[in-house]
């Protein structure tokens, strides 16, 4: 018998990048893409490599291209970190694990290194497979924290709560990640948002912009850690966009949501190094009349469109600059 679990891609709808900045966020599932983990009982614990992890290349150019897109370690290290964190959590909570082993492998069609939560999706799916195999449930509000710790503490990835929360809960979630809340509970306050309240949304991504998202956010991280006043004030203003967006969603005020999404990106661009290619996607979408902001840390954007004519314009114009565009499946 094979256990198969999955986790979906995700997009940040409003709010600040959540990589330890104590902000507020609205995020949503993107069910067009997902990572799968397959688990089978075996004599020894095995983690099987995905084809993209195998160090065999046509030539040196392919090696350079794949390292640039996937990093040096691929997805195997993600599952290793998930297994370790799961085991340590169970051990520390006195949960007995049956004396049995398993073989794990993964697959994913989430576009790599484009700010859509591909790494955390693999870890989330791995946790789900391990919980099912060993018959151990981890509370939903705790699970995102463990997934975050697997990436941040075990692998040194500059990561935050947003990806893990939305990939555990799915749908659309509002998150309050204030410092006092996190320090008191070890997790944020998570509130489900009715997906029927969401306006018409598009998501676009540019495969050529693949990069390691943790590296992209290093500038914000450094400014935050050294107490840079402008960075802290800007992050607070970005976090307010999620709070105002939650109110606008409940009031079905799409005009306010449209404005907030644009303001969200404009503020973030003040404290984050953004490439010309990323700005090109934002500008192209806005020239069609749509709103536009990053879905994550660059490489993909999300925004609102008014009608099907505007969506057709987005498809036509964004494709000219090498971007792919979809309507995100959320529910």
Secondary structure, DSSP 8 states (H G I E B T S, - for coil): -EEEEEEEEEEEEEE---SSS--EEEEEEEEEEEEEEEEEEESS-EE---GGGS---SSHHHHHHHHHHHTTTTTHHHHHHHHHHHHHHHHHTT----S-EEEEEEEE-S-TTSSS-HHHHHHHHHHHHHHHHHT----HHHHHHHHHHIIIIIH-----HHHHHHHHH-SEEEEE--HHHHHHHSS-EEEE--GGG---EEEEE-GGG---HHHHTHHHHHHHHTT-HHHHHHHHHHHHHHHHHHHHHHTT-HHHHHHHHHHHHHHHTTTS---HHHHHHHHHHHHTT---EESSSSSEEEEE-SSHHHHHHHHHHHHHTT-EEE-----
